[in-house]
Amino acid sequence: MARTPRSAAEKLAMRKKKSRALLLFNIIAFSVVVIGAVLLCIFVFFKVGNVTFTSDAGYDEADIRRVCGINEGDNLVLLETESREKALEHRFPYIESAKIVKHIPSTIEIEITPAETAFSVACDAGYLYVSASGKVLEIASQPCEGTTVVLGANPTNTKPSETITFGDDSVKEVYNAIAEQMTKNETQNVTEINMTNPYDLTLTYDNRITFRFGNMNGMSYKMAFGLEMLRQMETSGEITEETVGSIDLSVVPEKNKAFYEEDRAAASATPAPGDAAGRTDGSDSTVNGDGENGDTANPTGD
């Protein structure tokens, strides 16, 4: 039986079908070549050849590398970093944070942020040295010089590299609120925080100015209010480097006001040549929101 000749339309359709098949084959072949090249780079060329450090936080670099488990010849691209970073932070108390950065083709950079002691928290064994983030660094018999001594907190977790914990949730809230405000306001020279009496919490600034918070309610606001009030009074000259006194912040949450009282006995014991306002009689003075003298201080201006 004789074949029926194909029409021009059928021949065109066949050519298009063959062209699509050829195009698909070329795409697949090209993809295989690209994937092969990428895998070749990953498994053959991108290997760890150099490990650098931005800091060692006082630890031996060989020990850091050992804990990391990073060795020359390891595959750079497939190297997992998160668990290694956590291992460094847990193994070495004075490493606040660690970050492992990959640099193609062959370098690993270990970025270490050293931990610094911000608080010396009294405990049964002595004092816990604690960073601003709450990481326990070590236990010592004496407070760390230049840090804020915390009394009456009774911490329950004293293990280095772990986060400080407290048996009382209210103590935890107070501690965290004060630490947060100190960090937020970059406050220096806080010498003591005393939580021994939960109804008479105090903070001492530069061994001269005592913040009296009263109870634990509204601690974050009380702390922020007190720091701003102190800043305003220092700026205006109401409080100088020689001034000794106290700021009562106990009614701040209810009345949005605080009260300052100068310690006359301390002032007379160590007389100052005169403050920025020219006073030499040691009289009490406070400042309100508009910078005028008054009975109360209201830094928020409300």
Secondary structure by P-SEA (a helix, b strand, c coil): cccccccaaaaaaaaaaaaaaaaaaaaaaaaaaaaaaaaaaacccccccbbbbcccccccaaaaaaaacccccccccccccaaaaaaaaaacccccbbbbbbcccbbbbbbbbbbbbcccccccccccccccccccccccccccccbbbbccccccccccccccccccaaaaaaaaaaaaaaaaacccccccccccccccccccccccbbbbbccccaaaaaaaaaaaaaaaaaaaccccccccccccccccccccbbbbbcaaaaaaaccccccccccccbbbbbbccccccccccccccc
